[in-house]
Amino acid sequence: LHDAAVGFSAEDVSTVIAYMRASGIEVDAIADLYIPHVARVMGDEWCEDKMSFARVTIGTARLQSALRGLGADWASYDADADPNDARAVIVIVVKDSYHTLGAMVLCGQLRRLGLSVRLSLGPSDAELRTIFETAEFDAALISASESETLDSLRKVVELIRHTAATC
């Protein structure tokens, strides 16, 4: 899977995943274990100067595409769902964050547990306000990398608390 992700053909990833599935590896395991592991290995290779940033970026994009394909049958966010029937959560990847694969893995896990999940990638403050003014969530999860400051994350939490409290 690693070699396919960083190879020269994007189709190689889907071929490897088809082979994995034919070999009896469950879709959940591919999404929750194999894809994150390959992403970590690529990140380590970049840190050790064994792989270029461009190659890691391409490989990660291919893994994300494969993850979307694997999760096509998993429930998504349903704005019209009866709040008594399903729990709704939002996963927010903070603005200017380039690390989205982990949040996508989390969304798949939550959806398989029966939650209605909305993924928000890099929303502005205005977009966050609109989201929380127009929808209700049982939980708001924030995905952040080590490069995020606690102060910037605190501001996001405060914006969510303030907006959700006034609606």
Steps between C-alpha positions, in 0.01 A plus 500: 500500500788734581671440166172545313426827679835655412529337157439655163145374440203602713316183394757287683346585839156375400657185354683429826187565705298268274766232556492561877122464505515186284753362748246540780615824658194684625423851372501628861854370553622660177346833601594494869834318502671468163438847357603687820806276537616570144446873556712487819776311317501759221516780757792329672675457166460871431640589844797271433556653153416170333201644312427840353220722626338482155501119501350490853233750395409295193500176699281645773255640244473155344440342841227758571338425166507129579350570843214695342438208265499250786261713702252573224240272660543636851237747614588866477359813656124535465385853582139381485545204736269478798718602796330227707611229256868578444778684674658772289862605534726734311870441442681825436845516344626843595576763238838474327555143618638265239444183700154371410547124462463430873176697516366303205591172670321619814189597300482151354531341843225721643270434204544125540388546862176649370570868553405770253834669428572829330860572400602865477840563343668830582191710567535873553351655814198615298450151358518347848241747627268413213544127561412529869216745436333263253564156650506329836772259601538271797876544481758713323836334450802702395782337310829680545866421449793590721549818299174650632539728797282457806396862462371445144310189610357683801362766264327234291348342812382840626344586164313167497383537861383856448320430172336177619388664825330790323300285257 
